[in-house]
Amino acid sequence: MPKHRLYAGAFLLGLLTHGKAFAQLQNMKLLNEPIDISDDFRSFTNTYYLADSLGKFDPATASGEVQYKRYNYYTRQAFNNMLGVLRPAAANEFPTTEYAAAPALPFSLEFVSARTVRIRAASGPQLHPNAESLMLVGGRAPVDTKSWQYSQVAGGHRYTSAYGSVTVLTYPWHVEIRDAQGKLLTKTIHHRDNADASYTPVMPFSFVRRAQDYSRSMSAAFALSPDEKIFGCGESFTQFNKRGQKVVLWADDANGVQNETMYKPIPFFMSSRGYGMFMHTSSPITCDFGKYFNAVNSLLIGDDALDLFVFLGEPKDVLDEYTTLTGKAAMPPLWSFGFWQSRITYFSEKEGREIAGKLRENRIPADVIHFDTGWFTTDWRTDYKFAPARFADPKGMITDLKKEGFHISLWQLPYFTPRNTLTPELIAKGLVVKDAKGNLPYEDATLDFSNPATVTWYQDKIAGLLKLGVGAIKVDFGEAAPATGLYYSGRTGFYEHNLYPLRYNKAVADITRKVSGDNIIWARSTWAGSQRYPLHWGGDAENTDDAMAAELRGGLSFGLSGFSFWSHDIGGFVERTPEDLFTRWAAFGMLSSHTRSHGAPPKEAWLLSPEFLKNFRLADEMRYKLMPYIYAQARQCTQKGLPMVRALFVEFPQDAGAWLVDNEYMFGSDMLVAPMFEAAPQRNVYLPAGKWIDYQSGQVYAGGWQTIKPGAVQAVVLVRDGAMIPHIKLAQSTMQMDWKSLHLVAYAADAQAAKGYVCLPADNVLREVTLTKQGSAFQLANDPLKGKVKWQVQTNAEYAKAGE
């Protein structure tokens, strides 16, 4: 064992044997450790204001005031057991005439659409209550003045639309959310709801005033139903259903995919009850989804005001509403859907050209070669310049490779080490985040993207690369904006840290679109709104079966947070990937929205065994033949806010079993993929009701649990009965594909018609195509392109036979 580990072990053992030292260990904080504000709501030093009753209220504007009552924690002991309980507290300010003991504070409902209502509450004066928000499309939420009708009800006020209702009750103060049939979906929690019904002390809808600095944070507490499930919150690698979990929303370098921290937290979730919620803030958030008390969903929001959007409907409705508000993904270029070849790292022009040659020599279809940390003169030291000693003619290299069907992707990050030659310039120009003294808060200088001058400086550097012909910039890191830093925006990192990934994503996406016209970045970190700037990948996965499964859970959660496009490092990142795992992960990777092989070498298929090369090529070829399906499904995702890697219940919300599955997914609307997470001859697969056709074998399965063997491509891949899947002739690059000749393949067991979509890259128009059965064959029922494309209509059996 290394000496430093022995020393660390002895140190920890010493702490563990001393009670006081152990308590100190528990309170240790590391740089950029996620901020969990839940302890602030259990502190005996703080003061709590519990929402009690509705004060004045104007039904015409749906606004008024909520009366809050003051409480503190007190101890109650019973037979050697101590509880902290809330009790009413007297005012403690002086002079007593100047401060409200039980403040009446603003509350309002705002109606965004027939499915979306905005709930706002404040714990104190808001000097900029309607400031533009980077998270919202156009900076502000729309207002719907027609869809909601007011009525007075016993004890309160009700607003009703075609999709549900919102009721505000005077006392006890509640906001109740119902569906169109009147079923209660959720409601706010009042102190009386649990005070007499449980011995467990529960924090209701309230806000905390901290004794240390008088800062305030909201606790938006809502009821959970017995069988309710919660999904979303970004790329979360823990269990798929968040019910019973505490989720901390703070952007963090997760250093893998098997822990609870997140590269991509998103303050949005959806419920199996038929609603979703977006916490419109960039402050730290801790969501206790019934972990502490299983009937209460406690949204502990660091902000001193609550701005909560509630969406009504099934998952597709909720995602459409949420992404209409915060933005839908732009359509990435066709070439980005091809295979990206990478490793950490290629160091030279010679190496890049050799990789391109080997890809073509080994007939591995590919569209992108990525240069990671080593294209600078000093590895990892970002200076936006190709190392002249190793890249004699970068522009010539890029031009030549593009002729061969390859785009180039380049790595960089927004942190500048002390030895970086750009660091003095950034400091001198005031383009970096500062600390309270005006110095650097960390060892590295961090670009301050809240400063327009920083964005201009940075985009000029990126533009220089794009003008050389670079296709995409890897927007790496972004999770470590200083939490205590001071930003040009006038705010601290408490509000800017989580917003940093969105600013970073936007800066690169905007300049890329301006220079090349393409909607493409390759980013690791996000916040709400980042989905507008595709695309994002899953971070530094471990090379294990468990990591592969966790990666999918993260991708499914990410897709349920408004993101259409997502990728992951095939085989994992950290170490050399075992061939068997690499083969199984390749099938999963090739059937994701975007696909890249990246990480510790070797990551090139020809450097492994001939058997692996064969299997890898098969998976890659499957993807390239499916490119018309992938591209059309991607286009639909951009229009509806849907994910390409899609939880089963998005397509089958009425299927109770679909809500329980987290180890398979819909790839678009018509293909179901069950990856092989273990080396096994078969796996259990849950199929929603109806018939399913094995994409590789043609075998037909009924709905329910089935035991299925993977095909030559190591995954179970099934197609819905009645789906039309468009294919294209295999090419080694998307640039070489002939989109004027497509195969329309009907997958039908009982279905008499097969429907699907086609979208040509030339115009990006999504068109529905229907095939109808005539005898044992299918024919085109409609030609939406009126002869511009040569269609070859086949059954899946005919297509498979022709492929052989």
N, C-alpha and C positions, 0 to 999 in steps of 0.2 A: 504494500500500500504506500502511495506517495507520502512524504513527510508532512506536507501541508494538510493532508486529510487527517493524519494522526493527530496533529496539533489541534485542528478544528474539532475533532471528536473529543479530545481531552477537555477543551474549552467548554463545549456544550455540556459534557458530563458534569463538569464542575458547577455550571449554572443550574443544572437540573437538581443538584443535591442541596441547593440553597434556595429556600422559598422566595426570598426577596429578589435575589438575582434572577430567578425564573420569571418572576413578574416583569422584570425589566426586559428580559428576552422577548416576552410576548408583545411588548410595546415597541420593539425595534422596527424601524421603517427603513426601507431601502429606496434608492433613487427611483422615482417614477412608479412606486408601488401604487396599485389602484386605490383610489379614495373610496372607502366604504363609509357612508355617513350614517349607517344604522345605529352606531353606538351613541350618536348625538341625541337619539330619541329614547335613550334609556339612561340618561345621565341625571344624577340627583342635583347637579349644580345648575341645570338649565330650567327654563320656564316654558310651559306648553300652553298653547291657546287652542282649545277644542271648539270646532264649529258647532254652534248650539241651535240657533234659530235664524229664520229669515227675517231681516229687518224690513226697511222700506224696499219696495219692488215695483217697477214699472212694466206691466205686461207688454206694452207697445214696443219697448226697446229690449225686453227680456233682461233687464239689468237692475241691480239694487245693491243691497248690503247683507252680509252675513254677520250675525252677532257671535263673537267668540268669548268663551269663558276661560279664565286663567286657572291653571293647575300646576302642581309640583308633584314630584315623587316623594312618597313617604315609605318607611319600612313597616312591615307587619310580620311579626314572628309568631309561629305556632308550632310548638313541639320540635324545636331545633331546625325549623325550616323558615327561611326568610324570603318574603316577597317584597318587590318594589311596586307600590300601587299608586295610582293617580288620585289626588284629592284636591278639591278647590283650594285656591290660594289667594291671599289678600295681596293687594298692590304693594310693591316694595320701592316705589320711586318717590322722590322728594323734589319739589313740592307736590303734594298730593293733588293740588288743583290743576296741574299742568299735563298730566298723563292719564290715558284711559286705562282703567283697570280691566274693563271688558270691552275691547274695541269693536266697533262696527266697521267692517272693511269691504271693499268692492268685490262684487260677484256678478258675473254675467253669462248669458248664453248667446252664442252667435251661430247663425246657420249658414253653412258653407255650400251644401247641396242637399238634395232630398235624403241622402244617406249619411250626411256628415254634420255633426254638431260640435261646436267649440265651447269648452267650459273654461272660464277664466276666474281666478281668484287671486287676491294679493294679500300679503302679510304686512304691507306698509306702503308708503307712497312710491309710485312708479314714475320716475321723471321722464322716461322715454317709452311709454306704454305701447306705442304703435310703430316702433322703429322697423325698418326693413330687415328682413331675415334672409340670410344666405341659404337657409334650409328650404325656403318656400319658393316655388316657381314665381318669378316676377317680384319676389321680396315680400309679398303679402298674400293672405288667403282671400279667395273670392267671397262674395256675400250673396246669399240666395234669399230674396225677399218674398218669394212666391210659394215655395213648396211646403212651408210649415204653417199650420193654422193653430191659433190660440183658443183655449177654452179654460174657463175656471172650473176647478174640481174641488170637492170637499177637502179642505185643509191646504189648498195650494193652487198651483198653476200647471197647465199642461200644454205642450206644443206637439202637434201630430203631423207626420208626413205620410206618404204612401208606404213607407218602409218601417215605420216605428214611431215611438213617442218618447218625449222627455218630460218628466214630471218633477216639479220643484215643490216640496212640502215645507210648510212654515215651521212646524215644531212637532216632533224632533226634526231638525233640518235634514232633508234627504234630497238627493238628485237620483231619480229612478230612470233607468233606460229599459225600454220594452221594444219588442219586435212588432210587426204589423198585426199579429194575432193577439197582442196584448200580453204575451208571456214576458215576465220579468227576466231580463238578461243579467243585470247587475244593478247595484245601488251603492251610494256612499254609506259609510259606516258612521253612525252616531255613537256617542259615549254610552247611551242607554241600551244600545243593541246587545252589548255583551256584559254590561256592568252587573246585571243580576242573573244572567243566564250561564255564566261561566266563572270559575275561580281564577282563570288565567287573565291577568291584566293585559288588555289590548289597546293599542294606540289607535284612536279613531281618526277621522278626517280632521286635520289640525295643522299647526305649524309650530316649530320650535324656535325659541329665542335663546341663543347661546350666551351663557354667562361670561365667557372669556372675551367676547368682542361685540355682543349684541347682533351678530349676523343671524339671519333667519332662513329657514328652509321649510318646504311644504311636505306634508304627509297626506297624499291623496289615497285614502283607504276605501276599497270597494269590496263588495261581497263576492265570494266564490261559491258556486253551486257544487253539489256532491260529486258529480261525474265530470266536472269542467276540466278542460285541458288547455294549456297555454303554450304557444309556440312563437318563435321569432327571437327578437333581441339581438339580431346580427349573427355573425359567424361564431356561434357558440358550440363548443365541442363536447359539452357535458350531455346528459341525457336529453333527448329530443323534446319530450314534454317537460316544460319548465315548472309545472305544478309541483309544489313541494320543494322548490329550489330557491336559493337567494342568488340573484344575478347582479353583479356590479358592473355598471356601464361606464367604463373608463378605458380609453384606448391604451393598449399596452403591447409591448413586444412580448408575445406569448411564449416565445422560445419553444414552439412545438404545438401539437394539436391534441394533447392529452391532459390538459389542465383547464382550470376554470377561467383563466384570463383570456382576453380577446384582442386580436389585431383590429377587428371590425365590429365594435359594439354599435348597435342602432337602437334608439329610444322608441321602439315600436314593437308591439306584439299583437297577436290575434288569439281569440278564444274559440273553442269548439262550440260555445253557446251562440255564436252568430254575431260577434262584434270584434272590433280591433281598437287599439288606443295608440296614439302618437303623443309622446311627451315632448312638447316643443320647447326644448332648451338645450344648451350645450354644457350645462353644469354637470357635476358628477350625479349619478342616479344609482340608488340601490333598490332593486325590485325584490320584494319578499313575496313570492307567489304562493302564499300559504305554507311557508316553511315554519315560521314561528307559531302561527295559529292557522290551522288548515282551512278555515272558512273566510279568511280575510286576505285580500291582495293589497299589500302596502307598497305604494309607489313613493319611495322616499326620495324627493327631488331636491337637489342642492340649491336650486333657484329660490329666491325669496318671493316668487310669484308662480302660480300654476297656470299653465297654458296647455290644455289637454284637448286633443281632437279625438272624437269617438266616431267610429265608422260602423254602419249597420249592414249586415248581409252575410252571404256565404263567402268562403275564402277568396274566390275570384272577384267578387264585388268589393270586398275590403281592400284587396291589393290594388284594384283599379282606382278606388277612391284615394287611397293613401298616395299612390304614385301620381295621380292627377294633381294632388296638393304639393308634393315634394319633388316631382319630376320623374318622368319615365326615361329609361335608358335610350341613348341615341343608338342608331344602327351602326355597328362596327363594320369596317371594310371586309369584303369577301376573304382576302388573303389572311386575315387574322383568325379565321376559322380553320385554317390549315394547321399542320403540326409545327410546333416550335422546338427546335433542337438547342439544348443548352447544357452547360455544366458550370460549376464554380471552379475554374473560369477558363475561357480562352484568352490567350495573352497576345496574339499577334495576327497580322494580316495573313501570314503564311498558314497559321493554324485554321483561321476562318475559311480560307479557300480550300484547304484540305478537307474540312468537315463537309463543305458543300459538295465536293467531288465524291466523297465516300457515300453521302446520302443518295446521290444519283447512281453511283456505281452499284450500290446494294439495293436499288429500287425501293427506297423508303420514301414515300411521298412526304414532302415537307415544303413549307413556305417561309419559315423564319429561322434565322440563326441569331442567337442572342449572345452578346458579349457581356459578361457579368463584371465583376469588380476589377478586372485586370487590364482594361484597355487604356488606362492612364499610365503615366510614367511610373508612378508609385501605386502599387496595389491598394485599393480602398481609398485613395486620396483624390477626391473629386476635384478636377480642374477643368472639365469639359473639353479636354484636348486629347486626341489620340497620341499615344507615345510615339514620337517621331522615329525612335530607334527601331521600333517593332512594327510600325504601320507607315511604310514609305509613301503610300498613296491611298489614303482612306477613301477619298471620293472615287478614285478609279476602282477600288475594291467593291464599293457599294454599287457602282454602276454595272460592273461586270456581273456581280451576283444577282442583281435584279434581272439582267438578261437571261439568267439561268433559272429564274422563277423564285428567287429568295429576297425577302426583305430583311433588314438588319434592325435589331433591337439593342438598346444600350442601357446599362445600369447607371444609376447615380443616387445620391441621397441628399437631404437638406441640412446636414450637420457638417461643420468644418473644423477639423482638428487643429490644435495649436500650430502644427508645422505646415499646414496648408498655406500656400502662397497667397490665396485669396482672402484669408482670414483678416489680415490688417486692413484691407480695402473695405471689407464688409463692416468692420467695427468703425472705421473712420467715417463711413457714409451713413452710419446709424441704421443699418439694414437688418440688425439682429435683435433678438429678444434680450432684454436687460433685467438686472435684478433691482432690488430696492435702492441700491447705491448708484445704479447706472453702469455697473460692471456686467460681466457675463455670469449668469447664474450657474452654468455648468462648465466643464472643461472645454466642450465644443461650443463654437458659435452656432446658433440656431437661426436660420432665416426667419424673419418675421413677415409672414404672408398677409398679415393684417395691414401692412404698410404698402400702399400702391407703388412707392419707389422700389421696394424690394421685389415686387412682382415684375416690374419693368426690367430691373437688372437681371433677374433670374430668367425671364422669358427670352431676353436677348441672348443669353448663353445657350438655352435650349434651341432657339431658332437657328443658331449657327450650325448646329448638328443636323437639324431637320432639313436645312437648305443643302446639306451635303447629300441628302437622299435617305437619311435614316428614317425607318418606318415607324418605330415606336420607342418611347422612353419608359424605362422601368422606374416607376415612382415608388422606390423602396423606402422602408422605415416610415417615419411620420407619426409614430406613436409616442414620442418622448418630448413633446413641446413642454418647456419648463412649467410645472404646476404653480410655482410661486413667482414666475416671471412677470414682468410688466411689458405690455404690448402696445404697439402704435395705436391700436383701437381705443386705448384708454382703460382696458380691462386687464385683469390678471389672468393667469393660467387657469384659475378656477372655472372661468368661462371660455377661455381660448384653447385650452388643451384639447378638448374633444372636437372643437371646431377646426383644429389645425389640419387634420387629414382632408377635410372638405376643401379648405382653401388651397391646399397642396395639390389635390387631384384636379381642381378647377384650373389652376395656373398652367399645369402641363397640358391638360385637355384643350384649353382655349388656344394656346399657341400652336399646338399640333394641328388643330382644325384650320387655323388661320394660314399656316404655311403649306400643309399638304392636302387639306380638305378632308382628312380622315378623322373619324371619331374613335380614337384609340389611345389608351395608355395601358400600362401593366402595373397595377398598384397593389399594395399590401394592406394599407390602413384606410378606414372609412369613418364617416358619420352620416347622419340622415341627409339625403340629398346627393351623396356621392354616386348613387346609382345612375345619375345623369351622365357620368363620365366613365364609360366602360373601358377596360374591364379590370377585375380584381382576382387575385389568386390566393390560395389558402395558407401561405406561409411555410415555415420550416418544419415539415412533418417528420416524425421519426420513421424509421424503416421497419415497421412491424405490422402484423395483421391488425392489432388493436388500433394503431394509428390510421390505417386505411379506413377502418370502420368509423373512427372519430372524424376523419376528414369528411366522410359523407354526411354525418350528422351536422357538422358545421356548414356544409354546403346547402343542406336542406333548410336549416334555420336561416341562413343568409338569403336564400330564395324567398322565404316567407317574410323577409324584411324589406322587400321592394326591389331586389337586385335580380336582373334578368340573366346576367352573364357572370360566370365564375369558373375558375380553373384550379388546378392543384399540381404539385410536382409529382409526376408519375414515379412510383417506387419509393417515394419519400426523399428527404433532403440530406439527412445528417451523415450517414455512412454509406459504404458500398451496399447496394441493394441485392439481397439474395435473388437468384434468378426466378425461382418459383413465385415469390412475392411480386417481383417486377413484371412477370407475365400476367398475373391476375390484375395487378394495378393498371397495366397498360390498357386492358379491356375497359376498365372503369374510366380511365383518363380519356380514351378515344371516344367514349360515349358521354362526355361532358360538353358544356357549351364551347369551351376552348381547351386546348390540350398542349401541354409542354412537358418535356423530360428535362429535369434540372436537379442539381444537387452534387454531392460528392461523386467524383468519377469512379468507375466509368459509367457514363450515361448514354453512350453511343451503342446502338444495338449490335453493330458488327464487332465490338470488342468483347462480347460475351459469346456464348456457345452458338453453334449453327442452329440448334433447335430453338434457342431463344430468338435469334434473328428471324427465323421463319414465323414464329408465333407473333412477334412484334409487328412484322410486316403485314400479317393477316389482319390484325386489329386496325392498323393504320389504313390499309386498303379498304376495309369496311367503311371507315369514316369518310374517306374520299368519295366512295361510290354513293354514300348517303348525303353528300353535300347539298343537293337540292332540298332534301327534307330538312336538314339542319338550318339552312339559310332561310327557308320559308317559316319554319317554327321560330327562328330568331326574330324575324320581322314581326310576327304576330305578338311575340313577347314585348317588343318595344311599343306596340300599340295598346296593349292591355295591362302592362305592368306585371306580367307573369314571368316566372323563372323557367329557364330551360331545364335545369335539374330540379324536378318538381315533386313535392310530397304527394303521395297517392291521394290524400283526401282533398287536394285542390281540384282534381278531376272527378273525384267520387265522394262528395261531402256527405251523402246520405248513407254511405257504407261505414258502419261502426268499426269494422275491422281496419279500414284504411287509416283511421286516426291513430292506430296503435303501431304502425309499421315505420321503422326508421333505418332499415338495412336494405331497402330497395327504393326505386324512384321511377317516376315517369320522365322519360327523355323527350321533352315536348309533350304534345297532347296524345300521341298515338303509340308510342313505344315504351314498354316497361323493361327496366334493367335491374337485375339482381346480381350485383358483383359477387365474386367468390372471395370471401374474406378469410377463408382457410383453405389449405391444400386438402381438398376432398373431392370425391368423384361426383357428388351431387349436393344440392342444398334445398332446404324448405323455402318455398316461395308462396307468398299470399297473393291471390289474384282476385280483384274485385269481380262482381257478378258479370256474367257474359262469357263468351268464348274468346280464347287467346291462342294465337298461332306462333309457334316457335320460329323466330326469324332465321335460325340456322338450320333446323331440321325439318321444319314444316309441320311438326306434330301439333295437334290441337288439344288444348286443355280447357276444362271448365273452371268457373270461379271457385274460390275457396283455397284451402291449403293444398299445395301440390309439392311433390318431391321431383326435382328436375335436374337433369345433367346439363352442364354447360356444353357449348359446341366447340368447334376448333378455336374460335375466339373465346377465351376463358371467362365467360360471363353468361348468365341466362338472359336472353334478349327475346322479348315477346312483343307481338303486335296485336292491337285491338281488332276484333272481328269487325269488318266493314271499313277498314282504313285503307286509304290509297297512299302509298309511300313512293315519292318520286326519287329516282336514281339517275346517275350520270355515268358515262364511261370513265373508267379509271384513268387518272392523269397523275403525273408526278408533282404537279403544282396546280393550285387553283388558277393560276395565270394561263395554264395550258388546257383548261376545260372547255368543252364545246357545249355551250348552253343552248344551242339551236337544235339539239337532239337529246331528248330526255326519255327515260323509261318510266312509265306510270305503272306501278305494280299494285295489283289488288290483293289484299289479304282478306279472304272471306271464307268462313266456315258455314254459317247459316245466312249471312247477309246477302241480299240481292243487289246491293249497291255498295260502292266503295268511294269514300270522300276524303279529300285531303287538300293541301295548299301547294301552290307553286309561286315562287317569287324570283324574278330574274334580276341579277345584279345590275343590269343595264338601267332599270327604272325603279327598282325597289318597291314595286306595287304588288301587294298580296292578292292572289287570285285563287278562288275556290274552284276545284276541279272535281267532277263527279264521273265515276265509271258505273255503268249499269250492266247487269248480267244478262246475257243472251245465250241460252243453252248452257254450255259449260265454259263459255268464254265471256270476257268483259269487253265493252266498247266505250268509247268516249261519248258521254252524254252531252257535253258542252265543251267548246273550245274557246276559252276566254282570250286566247292570243290570236285567234282567227288566222291560223296557218303560219304564223311567224316562227313557230317551233314545230319540229318534226316529233310527233309523239309515237312511242312504241308502247302499246298497251299489252300487259302480260299479267297472268296470275303469278302468285309467289312461286308455285311449282315450276312454271315455265321459265321464270327469271332465274331460279336456282339452276335448272338444267342447262340453260344457255350459258350461265357462268362457268359451269363445269367444262 
